[in-house]
Amino acid sequence: MMAAEPKTAVARSVGWRAVSDVSAVCQPSDRMNRPLRVLIVDDSPDDAELLIRELKREGYDVSSERADTPTGLRAALDAQA
């Protein structure tokens, strides 16, 4: 069996409710121990940790990076190119 390719997500912080309901967009079978790369654009490390914790609770194997400035965002996006 081939390893699942990691999904990539870019989360824009527009409020916790906007990004917290993972179950609304994914089926349970899609979430279980699936790798997920997340770029969090938020100036709050605490909010980023809450998002990561929620994704892990939903069964994702999360790899994340947080950017809190335009320069940091560009650097994170360039690193993925």
C-alpha positions as CSV (number, residue, x, y, z in Angstrom):
1,M,0.0,0.0,0.0
2,M,1.4,3.4,-1.0
3,A,1.7,6.1,1.6
4,A,-0.9,8.8,1.4
5,E,0.3,12.1,-0.1
6,P,0.0,14.9,2.4
7,K,-2.7,17.4,1.8
8,T,-1.7,21.0,1.9
9,A,-3.9,23.6,3.4
10,V,-3.6,27.4,3.9
11,A,-5.7,28.6,6.7
12,R,-6.6,32.3,6.9
13,S,-7.4,33.5,10.4
14,V,-10.8,35.2,10.2
15,G,-12.0,33.9,13.5
16,W,-11.8,30.6,15.2
17,R,-15.3,29.4,14.0
18,A,-14.3,29.9,10.4
19,V,-11.5,27.3,10.6
20,S,-12.4,25.1,13.5
21,D,-15.1,22.9,12.0
22,V,-13.0,20.4,10.1
23,S,-15.7,17.8,10.2
24,A,-17.9,20.0,8.0
25,V,-15.6,19.6,5.0
26,C,-14.0,16.2,5.4
27,Q,-15.5,12.7,5.8
28,P,-14.2,10.7,8.9
29,S,-12.4,8.2,6.7
30,D,-10.5,11.1,5.0
31,R,-9.2,12.4,8.4
32,M,-7.9,9.3,10.2
33,N,-4.1,9.5,10.5
34,R,-3.7,11.4,7.2
35,P,-0.8,13.7,6.8
36,L,-1.7,17.4,6.5
37,R,0.6,20.3,5.9
38,V,-0.8,23.6,7.2
39,L,0.4,27.2,6.8
40,I,-1.3,29.3,9.5
41,V,-1.3,33.0,8.8
42,D,-2.0,34.5,12.3
43,D,-0.3,36.8,14.7
44,S,-1.3,34.7,17.7
45,P,0.8,31.7,18.6
46,D,-1.9,30.6,21.0
47,D,-4.6,30.6,18.2
48,A,-2.3,28.6,15.9
49,E,-1.8,26.0,18.7
50,L,-5.5,25.7,19.2
51,L,-6.0,25.1,15.5
52,I,-3.3,22.5,15.4
53,R,-4.7,20.8,18.5
54,E,-8.1,20.6,16.9
55,L,-6.8,19.1,13.6
56,K,-4.8,16.5,15.6
57,R,-7.9,15.7,17.6
58,E,-9.8,15.1,14.3
59,G,-7.1,12.5,13.4
60,Y,-4.7,14.4,11.2
61,D,-1.0,14.0,11.3
62,V,-0.2,17.8,11.3
63,S,2.9,19.4,10.0
64,S,2.6,23.2,10.3
65,E,4.2,26.5,9.9
66,R,3.0,29.9,11.2
67,A,3.5,33.2,9.5
68,D,2.6,36.5,11.1
69,T,4.1,39.1,8.7
70,P,3.9,39.6,4.9
71,T,7.6,38.8,4.7
72,G,7.1,35.6,6.8
73,L,4.2,34.6,4.6
74,R,6.2,35.1,1.4
75,A,9.2,33.2,2.8
76,A,6.9,30.2,3.8
77,L,5.3,30.1,0.4
78,D,8.6,30.4,-1.4
79,A,10.0,27.5,0.6
80,Q,7.2,25.3,-0.7
81,A,7.7,26.2,-4.4
